């Protein structure tokens, strides 16, 4: 998993870059099941960014 890799950064610059990538992955790429439920009991894969209407691609 991507989150485990941040602990192996040797320098602070790399650590910051890996944390930024982890946050980006979590919010813009990974779909969350709880956000995917529709009122009519169907599922539409959504990321937190889609749910918050920060982005509209998807």
mmCIF file as Biopython writes it, N, C-alpha, C and O atoms, coordinates in Angstrom:
data_model
#
loop_
_atom_site.group_PDB
_atom_site.id
_atom_site.type_symbol
_atom_site.label_atom_id
_atom_site.label_alt_id
_atom_site.label_comp_id
_atom_site.label_asym_id
_atom_site.label_entity_id
_atom_site.label_seq_id
_atom_site.pdbx_PDB_ins_code
_atom_site.Cartn_x
_atom_site.Cartn_y
_atom_site.Cartn_z
_atom_site.occupancy
_atom_site.B_iso_or_equiv
_atom_site.auth_seq_id
_atom_site.auth_asym_id
_atom_site.pdbx_PDB_model_num
ATOM 1   N N  . UNK A ? 1  ? 0.836   -1.179 0.000   1.0 0.0 1  A 1 
ATOM 2   C CA . UNK A ? 1  ? 0.000   0.000  0.000   1.0 0.0 1  A 1 
ATOM 3   C C  . UNK A ? 1  ? 0.882   1.244  0.000   1.0 0.0 1  A 1 
ATOM 4   O O  . UNK A ? 1  ? 2.011   1.212  0.489   1.0 0.0 1  A 1 
ATOM 5   N N  . UNK A ? 2  ? 0.378   2.305  -0.533  1.0 0.0 2  A 1 
ATOM 6   C CA . UNK A ? 2  ? 1.134   3.543  -0.693  1.0 0.0 2  A 1 
ATOM 7   C C  . UNK A ? 2  ? 1.466   4.190  0.640   1.0 0.0 2  A 1 
ATOM 8   O O  . UNK A ? 2  ? 2.519   4.817  0.756   1.0 0.0 2  A 1 
ATOM 9   N N  . UNK A ? 3  ? 0.616   4.064  1.649   1.0 0.0 3  A 1 
ATOM 10  C CA . UNK A ? 3  ? 0.812   4.750  2.914   1.0 0.0 3  A 1 
ATOM 11  C C  . UNK A ? 3  ? 1.982   4.183  3.711   1.0 0.0 3  A 1 
ATOM 12  O O  . UNK A ? 3  ? 2.603   4.918  4.479   1.0 0.0 3  A 1 
ATOM 13  N N  . UNK A ? 4  ? 2.296   2.926  3.556   1.0 0.0 4  A 1 
ATOM 14  C CA . UNK A ? 4  ? 3.397   2.304  4.294   1.0 0.0 4  A 1 
ATOM 15  C C  . UNK A ? 4  ? 4.730   2.858  3.815   1.0 0.0 4  A 1 
ATOM 16  O O  . UNK A ? 4  ? 5.669   2.968  4.603   1.0 0.0 4  A 1 
ATOM 17  N N  . UNK A ? 5  ? 4.829   3.205  2.546   1.0 0.0 5  A 1 
ATOM 18  C CA . UNK A ? 5  ? 6.086   3.636  1.947   1.0 0.0 5  A 1 
ATOM 19  C C  . UNK A ? 5  ? 6.583   4.971  2.487   1.0 0.0 5  A 1 
ATOM 20  O O  . UNK A ? 5  ? 7.775   5.252  2.372   1.0 0.0 5  A 1 
ATOM 21  N N  . UNK A ? 6  ? 5.729   5.803  3.069   1.0 0.0 6  A 1 
ATOM 22  C CA . UNK A ? 6  ? 6.180   7.125  3.533   1.0 0.0 6  A 1 
ATOM 23  C C  . UNK A ? 6  ? 7.130   7.028  4.716   1.0 0.0 6  A 1 
ATOM 24  O O  . UNK A ? 6  ? 7.869   7.978  4.975   1.0 0.0 6  A 1 
ATOM 25  N N  . UNK A ? 7  ? 7.137   5.937  5.430   1.0 0.0 7  A 1 
ATOM 26  C CA . UNK A ? 7  ? 8.000   5.801  6.587   1.0 0.0 7  A 1 
ATOM 27  C C  . UNK A ? 7  ? 9.446   5.506  6.216   1.0 0.0 7  A 1 
ATOM 28  O O  . UNK A ? 7  ? 10.328  5.554  7.073   1.0 0.0 7  A 1 
ATOM 29  N N  . UNK A ? 8  ? 9.696   5.202  4.955   1.0 0.0 8  A 1 
ATOM 30  C CA . UNK A ? 8  ? 11.038  4.844  4.523   1.0 0.0 8  A 1 
ATOM 31  C C  . UNK A ? 8  ? 11.744  5.987  3.797   1.0 0.0 8  A 1 
ATOM 32  O O  . UNK A ? 8  ? 12.761  5.757  3.143   1.0 0.0 8  A 1 
ATOM 33  N N  . UNK A ? 9  ? 11.233  7.207  3.895   1.0 0.0 9  A 1 
ATOM 34  C CA . UNK A ? 9  ? 11.865  8.356  3.266   1.0 0.0 9  A 1 
ATOM 35  C C  . UNK A ? 9  ? 13.112  8.732  4.056   1.0 0.0 9  A 1 
ATOM 36  O O  . UNK A ? 9  ? 13.067  8.838  5.282   1.0 0.0 9  A 1 
ATOM 37  N N  . UNK A ? 10 ? 14.217  8.932  3.360   1.0 0.0 10 A 1 
ATOM 38  C CA . UNK A ? 10 ? 15.486  9.245  4.020   1.0 0.0 10 A 1 
ATOM 39  C C  . UNK A ? 10 ? 15.628  10.737 4.318   1.0 0.0 10 A 1 
ATOM 40  O O  . UNK A ? 10 ? 16.281  11.116 5.291   1.0 0.0 10 A 1 
ATOM 41  N N  . UNK A ? 11 ? 15.024  11.581 3.490   1.0 0.0 11 A 1 
ATOM 42  C CA . UNK A ? 11 ? 15.140  13.020 3.679   1.0 0.0 11 A 1 
ATOM 43  C C  . UNK A ? 11 ? 13.748  13.634 3.790   1.0 0.0 11 A 1 
ATOM 44  O O  . UNK A ? 11 ? 12.772  13.069 3.298   1.0 0.0 11 A 1 
ATOM 45  N N  . UNK A ? 12 ? 13.664  14.777 4.430   1.0 0.0 12 A 1 
ATOM 46  C CA . UNK A ? 12 ? 12.381  15.430 4.659   1.0 0.0 12 A 1 
ATOM 47  C C  . UNK A ? 12 ? 11.709  15.831 3.345   1.0 0.0 12 A 1 
ATOM 48  O O  . UNK A ? 12 ? 10.483  15.794 3.247   1.0 0.0 12 A 1 
ATOM 49  N N  . UNK A ? 13 ? 12.490  16.209 2.342   1.0 0.0 13 A 1 
ATOM 50  C CA . UNK A ? 13 ? 11.927  16.588 1.043   1.0 0.0 13 A 1 
ATOM 51  C C  . UNK A ? 13 ? 11.178  15.409 0.420   1.0 0.0 13 A 1 
ATOM 52  O O  . UNK A ? 13 ? 10.080  15.576 -0.110  1.0 0.0 13 A 1 
ATOM 53  N N  . UNK A ? 14 ? 11.765  14.236 0.485   1.0 0.0 14 A 1 
ATOM 54  C CA . UNK A ? 14 ? 11.121  13.042 -0.067  1.0 0.0 14 A 1 
ATOM 55  C C  . UNK A ? 14 ? 9.904   12.638 0.765   1.0 0.0 14 A 1 
ATOM 56  O O  . UNK A ? 14 ? 8.896   12.179 0.226   1.0 0.0 14 A 1 
ATOM 57  N N  . UNK A ? 15 ? 10.008  12.812 2.059   1.0 0.0 15 A 1 
ATOM 58  C CA . UNK A ? 15 ? 8.880   12.514 2.933   1.0 0.0 15 A 1 
ATOM 59  C C  . UNK A ? 15 ? 7.681   13.391 2.580   1.0 0.0 15 A 1 
ATOM 60  O O  . UNK A ? 15 ? 6.556   12.900 2.483   1.0 0.0 15 A 1 
ATOM 61  N N  . UNK A ? 16 ? 7.919   14.677 2.391   1.0 0.0 16 A 1 
ATOM 62  C CA . UNK A ? 16 ? 6.844   15.590 2.009   1.0 0.0 16 A 1 
ATOM 63  C C  . UNK A ? 16 ? 6.226   15.226 0.677   1.0 0.0 16 A 1 
ATOM 64  O O  . UNK A ? 16 ? 5.009   15.312 0.512   1.0 0.0 16 A 1 
ATOM 65  N N  . UNK A ? 17 ? 7.051   14.820 -0.276  1.0 0.0 17 A 1 
ATOM 66  C CA . UNK A ? 17 ? 6.541   14.421 -1.586  1.0 0.0 17 A 1 
ATOM 67  C C  . UNK A ? 17 ? 5.690   13.155 -1.479  1.0 0.0 17 A 1 
ATOM 68  O O  . UNK A ? 17 ? 4.652   13.043 -2.131  1.0 0.0 17 A 1 
ATOM 69  N N  . UNK A ? 18 ? 6.125   12.220 -0.672  1.0 0.0 18 A 1 
ATOM 70  C CA . UNK A ? 18 ? 5.366   10.971 -0.525  1.0 0.0 18 A 1 
ATOM 71  C C  . UNK A ? 18 ? 4.051   11.196 0.220   1.0 0.0 18 A 1 
ATOM 72  O O  . UNK A ? 18 ? 3.043   10.564 -0.096  1.0 0.0 18 A 1 
ATOM 73  N N  . UNK A ? 19 ? 4.055   12.089 1.203   1.0 0.0 19 A 1 
ATOM 74  C CA . UNK A ? 19 ? 2.813   12.408 1.906   1.0 0.0 19 A 1 
ATOM 75  C C  . UNK A ? 19 ? 1.840   13.091 0.947   1.0 0.0 19 A 1 
ATOM 76  O O  . UNK A ? 19 ? 0.647   12.788 0.957   1.0 0.0 19 A 1 
ATOM 77  N N  . UNK A ? 20 ? 2.338   14.005 0.124   1.0 0.0 20 A 1 
ATOM 78  C CA . UNK A ? 20 ? 1.481   14.680 -0.850  1.0 0.0 20 A 1 
ATOM 79  C C  . UNK A ? 20 ? 0.870   13.695 -1.832  1.0 0.0 20 A 1 
ATOM 80  O O  . UNK A ? 20 ? -0.313  13.799 -2.157  1.0 0.0 20 A 1 
ATOM 81  N N  . UNK A ? 21 ? 1.654   12.745 -2.306  1.0 0.0 21 A 1 
ATOM 82  C CA . UNK A ? 21 ? 1.128   11.721 -3.212  1.0 0.0 21 A 1 
ATOM 83  C C  . UNK A ? 21 ? 0.089   10.850 -2.520  1.0 0.0 21 A 1 
ATOM 84  O O  . UNK A ? 21 ? -0.903  10.457 -3.135  1.0 0.0 21 A 1 
ATOM 85  N N  . UNK A ? 22 ? 0.311   10.548 -1.253  1.0 0.0 22 A 1 
ATOM 86  C CA . UNK A ? 22 ? -0.650  9.732  -0.518  1.0 0.0 22 A 1 
ATOM 87  C C  . UNK A ? 22 ? -1.978  10.464 -0.349  1.0 0.0 22 A 1 
ATOM 88  O O  . UNK A ? 22 ? -3.041  9.864  -0.507  1.0 0.0 22 A 1 
ATOM 89  N N  . UNK A ? 23 ? -1.924  11.745 -0.032  1.0 0.0 23 A 1 
ATOM 90  C CA . UNK A ? 23 ? -3.145  12.542 0.117   1.0 0.0 23 A 1 
ATOM 91  C C  . UNK A ? 23 ? -3.866  12.659 -1.214  1.0 0.0 23 A 1 
ATOM 92  O O  . UNK A ? 23 ? -5.091  12.556 -1.266  1.0 0.0 23 A 1 
ATOM 93  N N  . UNK A ? 24 ? -3.113  12.875 -2.298  1.0 0.0 24 A 1 
ATOM 94  C CA . UNK A ? 24 ? -3.705  12.956 -3.625  1.0 0.0 24 A 1 
ATOM 95  C C  . UNK A ? 24 ? -4.394  11.642 -3.988  1.0 0.0 24 A 1 
ATOM 96  O O  . UNK A ? 24 ? -5.525  11.645 -4.474  1.0 0.0 24 A 1 
ATOM 97  N N  . UNK A ? 25 ? -3.722  10.532 -3.754  1.0 0.0 25 A 1 
ATOM 98  C CA . UNK A ? 25 ? -4.284  9.221  -4.061  1.0 0.0 25 A 1 
ATOM 99  C C  . UNK A ? 25 ? -5.571  8.988  -3.274  1.0 0.0 25 A 1 
ATOM 100 O O  . UNK A ? 25 ? -6.561  8.515  -3.834  1.0 0.0 25 A 1 
ATOM 101 N N  . UNK A ? 26 ? -5.567  9.312  -1.996  1.0 0.0 26 A 1 
ATOM 102 C CA . UNK A ? 26 ? -6.723  9.081  -1.137  1.0 0.0 26 A 1 
ATOM 103 C C  . UNK A ? 26 ? -7.926  9.923  -1.563  1.0 0.0 26 A 1 
ATOM 104 O O  . UNK A ? 26 ? -9.055  9.433  -1.541  1.0 0.0 26 A 1 
ATOM 105 N N  . UNK A ? 27 ? -7.708  11.164 -1.944  1.0 0.0 27 A 1 
ATOM 106 C CA . UNK A ? 27 ? -8.809  12.074 -2.239  1.0 0.0 27 A 1 
ATOM 107 C C  . UNK A ? 27 ? -9.264  12.082 -3.690  1.0 0.0 27 A 1 
ATOM 108 O O  . UNK A ? 27 ? -10.434 12.357 -3.955  1.0 0.0 27 A 1 
ATOM 109 N N  . UNK A ? 28 ? -8.375  11.790 -4.641  1.0 0.0 28 A 1 
ATOM 110 C CA . UNK A ? 28 ? -8.726  11.942 -6.051  1.0 0.0 28 A 1 
ATOM 111 C C  . UNK A ? 28 ? -8.783  10.632 -6.831  1.0 0.0 28 A 1 
ATOM 112 O O  . UNK A ? 28 ? -9.399  10.595 -7.896  1.0 0.0 28 A 1 
ATOM 113 N N  . UNK A ? 29 ? -8.172  9.567  -6.348  1.0 0.0 29 A 1 
ATOM 114 C CA . UNK A ? 29 ? -8.116  8.324  -7.130  1.0 0.0 29 A 1 
ATOM 115 C C  . UNK A ? 29 ? -8.904  7.199  -6.475  1.0 0.0 29 A 1 
ATOM 116 O O  . UNK A ? 29 ? -9.649  6.498  -7.159  1.0 0.0 29 A 1 
ATOM 117 N N  . UNK A ? 30 ? -8.759  7.009  -5.173  1.0 0.0 30 A 1 
ATOM 118 C CA . UNK A ? 30 ? -9.385  5.882  -4.480  1.0 0.0 30 A 1 
ATOM 119 C C  . UNK A ? 30 ? -10.869 6.156  -4.243  1.0 0.0 30 A 1 
ATOM 120 O O  . UNK A ? 30 ? -11.231 7.154  -3.620  1.0 0.0 30 A 1 
ATOM 121 N N  . UNK A ? 31 ? -11.719 5.269  -4.742  1.0 0.0 31 A 1 
ATOM 122 C CA . UNK A ? 31 ? -13.150 5.433  -4.494  1.0 0.0 31 A 1 
ATOM 123 C C  . UNK A ? 31 ? -13.503 4.841  -3.134  1.0 0.0 31 A 1 
ATOM 124 O O  . UNK A ? 31 ? -12.917 3.845  -2.709  1.0 0.0 31 A 1 
ATOM 125 N N  . UNK A ? 32 ? -14.457 5.456  -2.461  1.0 0.0 32 A 1 
ATOM 126 C CA . UNK A ? 32 ? -14.866 5.049  -1.123  1.0 0.0 32 A 1 
ATOM 127 C C  . UNK A ? 32 ? -16.293 4.511  -1.181  1.0 0.0 32 A 1 
ATOM 128 O O  . UNK A ? 32 ? -17.175 5.137  -1.769  1.0 0.0 32 A 1 
ATOM 129 N N  . UNK A ? 33 ? -16.512 3.365  -0.578  1.0 0.0 33 A 1 
ATOM 130 C CA . UNK A ? 33 ? -17.822 2.713  -0.634  1.0 0.0 33 A 1 
ATOM 131 C C  . UNK A ? 33 ? -18.926 3.542  0.014   1.0 0.0 33 A 1 
ATOM 132 O O  . UNK A ? 33 ? -20.045 3.575  -0.498  1.0 0.0 33 A 1 
ATOM 133 N N  . UNK A ? 34 ? -18.644 4.197  1.104   1.0 0.0 34 A 1 
ATOM 134 C CA . UNK A ? 34 ? -19.687 4.945  1.809   1.0 0.0 34 A 1 
ATOM 135 C C  . UNK A ? 34 ? -20.162 6.133  0.972   1.0 0.0 34 A 1 
ATOM 136 O O  . UNK A ? 34 ? -21.315 6.547  1.097   1.0 0.0 34 A 1 
ATOM 137 N N  . UNK A ? 35 ? -19.299 6.684  0.127   1.0 0.0 35 A 1 
ATOM 138 C CA . UNK A ? 35 ? -19.674 7.813  -0.723  1.0 0.0 35 A 1 
ATOM 139 C C  . UNK A ? 35 ? -20.339 7.357  -2.019  1.0 0.0 35 A 1 
ATOM 140 O O  . UNK A ? 35 ? -20.866 8.183  -2.764  1.0 0.0 35 A 1 
ATOM 141 N N  . UNK A ? 36 ? -20.321 6.057  -2.299  1.0 0.0 36 A 1 
ATOM 142 C CA . UNK A ? 36 ? -20.824 5.535  -3.563  1.0 0.0 36 A 1 
ATOM 143 C C  . UNK A ? 36 ? -22.309 5.197  -3.538  1.0 0.0 36 A 1 
ATOM 144 O O  . UNK A ? 36 ? -22.883 4.882  -4.580  1.0 0.0 36 A 1 
ATOM 145 N N  . UNK A ? 37 ? -22.935 5.255  -2.379  1.0 0.0 37 A 1 
ATOM 146 C CA . UNK A ? 37 ? -24.349 4.875  -2.284  1.0 0.0 37 A 1 
ATOM 147 C C  . UNK A ? 37 ? -25.238 5.993  -2.820  1.0 0.0 37 A 1 
ATOM 148 O O  . UNK A ? 37 ? -25.042 7.165  -2.496  1.0 0.0 37 A 1 
ATOM 149 N N  . UNK A ? 38 ? -26.215 5.620  -3.641  1.0 0.0 38 A 1 
ATOM 150 C CA . UNK A ? 38 ? -27.202 6.553  -4.180  1.0 0.0 38 A 1 
ATOM 151 C C  . UNK A ? 38 ? -28.519 6.364  -3.450  1.0 0.0 38 A 1 
ATOM 152 O O  . UNK A ? 38 ? -28.744 5.304  -2.866  1.0 0.0 38 A 1 
ATOM 153 N N  . UNK A ? 39 ? -29.394 7.358  -3.465  1.0 0.0 39 A 1 
ATOM 154 C CA . UNK A ? 39 ? -30.694 7.219  -2.788  1.0 0.0 39 A 1 
ATOM 155 C C  . UNK A ? 39 ? -31.548 6.068  -3.336  1.0 0.0 39 A 1 
ATOM 156 O O  . UNK A ? 39 ? -32.377 5.520  -2.610  1.0 0.0 39 A 1 
ATOM 157 N N  . UNK A ? 40 ? -31.359 5.702  -4.597  1.0 0.0 40 A 1 
ATOM 158 C CA . UNK A ? 40 ? -32.167 4.622  -5.176  1.0 0.0 40 A 1 
ATOM 159 C C  . UNK A ? 40 ? -31.492 3.247  -5.032  1.0 0.0 40 A 1 
ATOM 160 O O  . UNK A ? 40 ? -31.787 2.329  -5.797  1.0 0.0 40 A 1 
ATOM 161 N N  . UNK A ? 41 ? -30.595 3.109  -4.060  1.0 0.0 41 A 1 
ATOM 162 C CA . UNK A ? 41 ? -29.921 1.846  -3.698  1.0 0.0 41 A 1 
ATOM 163 C C  . UNK A ? 41 ? -28.946 1.342  -4.760  1.0 0.0 41 A 1 
ATOM 164 O O  . UNK A ? 41 ? -28.547 0.178  -4.701  1.0 0.0 41 A 1 
ATOM 165 N N  . UNK A ? 42 ? -28.550 2.161  -5.716  1.0 0.0 42 A 1 
ATOM 166 C CA . UNK A ? 42 ? -27.524 1.778  -6.676  1.0 0.0 42 A 1 
ATOM 167 C C  . UNK A ? 42 ? -26.194 2.357  -6.206  1.0 0.0 42 A 1 
ATOM 168 O O  . UNK A ? 42 ? -26.144 3.149  -5.265  1.0 0.0 42 A 1 
ATOM 169 N N  . UNK A ? 43 ? -25.127 1.952  -6.873  1.0 0.0 43 A 1 
ATOM 170 C CA . UNK A ? 43 ? -23.798 2.426  -6.491  1.0 0.0 43 A 1 
ATOM 171 C C  . UNK A ? 43 ? -23.119 3.107  -7.672  1.0 0.0 43 A 1 
ATOM 172 O O  . UNK A ? 43 ? -23.134 2.601  -8.794  1.0 0.0 43 A 1 
ATOM 173 N N  . UNK A ? 44 ? -22.535 4.243  -7.402  1.0 0.0 44 A 1 
ATOM 174 C CA . UNK A ? 44 ? -21.720 4.972  -8.364  1.0 0.0 44 A 1 
ATOM 175 C C  . UNK A ? 44 ? -20.380 5.237  -7.691  1.0 0.0 44 A 1 
ATOM 176 O O  . UNK A ? 44 ? -20.335 5.941  -6.682  1.0 0.0 44 A 1 
ATOM 177 N N  . UNK A ? 45 ? -19.276 4.687  -8.228  1.0 0.0 45 A 1 
ATOM 178 C CA . UNK A ? 45 ? -17.981 4.900  -7.575  1.0 0.0 45 A 1 
ATOM 179 C C  . UNK A ? 45 ? -17.653 6.393  -7.474  1.0 0.0 45 A 1 
ATOM 180 O O  . UNK A ? 45 ? -17.673 7.107  -8.476  1.0 0.0 45 A 1 
ATOM 181 N N  . UNK A ? 46 ? -17.352 6.855  -6.260  1.0 0.0 46 A 1 
ATOM 182 C CA . UNK A ? 46 ? -17.029 8.262  -6.034  1.0 0.0 46 A 1 
ATOM 183 C C  . UNK A ? 46 ? -15.803 8.386  -5.140  1.0 0.0 46 A 1 
ATOM 184 O O  . UNK A ? 46 ? -15.595 7.597  -4.218  1.0 0.0 46 A 1 
ATOM 185 N N  . UNK A ? 47 ? -15.015 9.380  -5.435  1.0 0.0 47 A 1 
ATOM 186 C CA . UNK A ? 47 ? -13.901 9.751  -4.570  1.0 0.0 47 A 1 
ATOM 187 C C  . UNK A ? 47 ? -14.352 10.916 -3.695  1.0 0.0 47 A 1 
ATOM 188 O O  . UNK A ? 47 ? -15.371 11.537 -4.000  1.0 0.0 47 A 1 
ATOM 189 N N  . UNK A ? 48 ? -13.637 11.234 -2.624  1.0 0.0 48 A 1 
ATOM 190 C CA . UNK A ? 48 ? -14.015 12.397 -1.827  1.0 0.0 48 A 1 
ATOM 191 C C  . UNK A ? 48 ? -14.025 13.694 -2.637  1.0 0.0 48 A 1 
ATOM 192 O O  . UNK A ? 48 ? -14.839 14.578 -2.370  1.0 0.0 48 A 1 
ATOM 193 N N  . UNK A ? 49 ? -13.133 13.821 -3.621  1.0 0.0 49 A 1 
ATOM 194 C CA . UNK A ? 49 ? -13.107 15.030 -4.447  1.0 0.0 49 A 1 
ATOM 195 C C  . UNK A ? 49 ? -14.356 15.122 -5.320  1.0 0.0 49 A 1 
ATOM 196 O O  . UNK A ? 49 ? -14.884 16.216 -5.519  1.0 0.0 49 A 1 
ATOM 197 N N  . UNK A ? 50 ? -14.831 14.005 -5.839  1.0 0.0 50 A 1 
ATOM 198 C CA . UNK A ? 50 ? -16.067 14.021 -6.618  1.0 0.0 50 A 1 
ATOM 199 C C  . UNK A ? 50 ? -17.258 14.354 -5.723  1.0 0.0 50 A 1 
ATOM 200 O O  . UNK A ? 50 ? -18.143 15.112 -6.121  1.0 0.0 50 A 1 
ATOM 201 N N  . UNK A ? 51 ? -17.281 13.800 -4.536  1.0 0.0 51 A 1 
ATOM 202 C CA . UNK A ? 51 ? -18.383 14.025 -3.614  1.0 0.0 51 A 1 
ATOM 203 C C  . UNK A ? 51 ? -18.457 15.487 -3.168  1.0 0.0 51 A 1 
ATOM 204 O O  . UNK A ? 51 ? -19.545 16.037 -2.996  1.0 0.0 51 A 1 
ATOM 205 N N  . UNK A ? 52 ? -17.297 16.106 -2.985  1.0 0.0 52 A 1 
ATOM 206 C CA . UNK A ? 52 ? -17.253 17.508 -2.572  1.0 0.0 52 A 1 
ATOM 207 C C  . UNK A ? 52 ? -17.359 18.462 -3.754  1.0 0.0 52 A 1 
ATOM 208 O O  . UNK A ? 52 ? -17.312 19.679 -3.573  1.0 0.0 52 A 1 
ATOM 209 N N  . UNK A ? 53 ? -17.501 17.921 -4.960  1.0 0.0 53 A 1 
ATOM 210 C CA . UNK A ? 53 ? -17.621 18.691 -6.191  1.0 0.0 53 A 1 
ATOM 211 C C  . UNK A ? 53 ? -16.403 19.574 -6.454  1.0 0.0 53 A 1 
ATOM 212 O O  . UNK A ? 53 ? -16.525 20.671 -6.997  1.0 0.0 53 A 1 
ATOM 213 N N  . UNK A ? 54 ? -15.224 19.080 -6.060  1.0 0.0 54 A 1 
ATOM 214 C CA . UNK A ? 54 ? -13.966 19.760 -6.398  1.0 0.0 54 A 1 
ATOM 215 C C  . UNK A ? 54 ? -13.609 19.471 -7.846  1.0 0.0 54 A 1 
ATOM 216 O O  . UNK A ? 54 ? -13.062 20.327 -8.542  1.0 0.0 54 A 1 
ATOM 217 N N  . UNK A ? 55 ? -13.920 18.267 -8.296  1.0 0.0 55 A 1 
ATOM 218 C CA . UNK A ? 55 ? -13.680 17.856 -9.670  1.0 0.0 55 A 1 
ATOM 219 C C  . UNK A ? 55 ? -14.968 17.235 -10.216 1.0 0.0 55 A 1 
ATOM 220 O O  . UNK A ? 55 ? -15.803 16.762 -9.446  1.0 0.0 55 A 1 
ATOM 221 N N  . UNK A ? 56 ? -15.128 17.236 -11.517 1.0 0.0 56 A 1 
ATOM 222 C CA . UNK A ? 56 ? -16.343 16.658 -12.084 1.0 0.0 56 A 1 
ATOM 223 C C  . UNK A ? 56 ? -16.053 15.535 -13.069 1.0 0.0 56 A 1 
ATOM 224 O O  . UNK A ? 56 ? -16.975 15.033 -13.711 1.0 0.0 56 A 1 
ATOM 225 N N  . UNK A ? 57 ? -14.795 15.129 -13.203 1.0 0.0 57 A 1 
ATOM 226 C CA . UNK A ? 57 ? -14.495 14.021 -14.107 1.0 0.0 57 A 1 
ATOM 227 C C  . UNK A ? 57 ? -14.825 12.711 -13.405 1.0 0.0 57 A 1 
ATOM 228 O O  . UNK A ? 57 ? -14.581 12.555 -12.209 1.0 0.0 57 A 1 
ATOM 229 N N  . UNK A ? 58 ? -15.373 11.791 -14.149 1.0 0.0 58 A 1 
ATOM 230 C CA . UNK A ? 58 ? -15.685 10.512 -13.523 1.0 0.0 58 A 1 
ATOM 231 C C  . UNK A ? 58 ? -16.894 9.967  -14.026 1.0 0.0 58 A 1 
ATOM 232 O O  . UNK A ? 58 ? -17.308 8.886  -13.605 1.0 0.0 58 A 1 
#
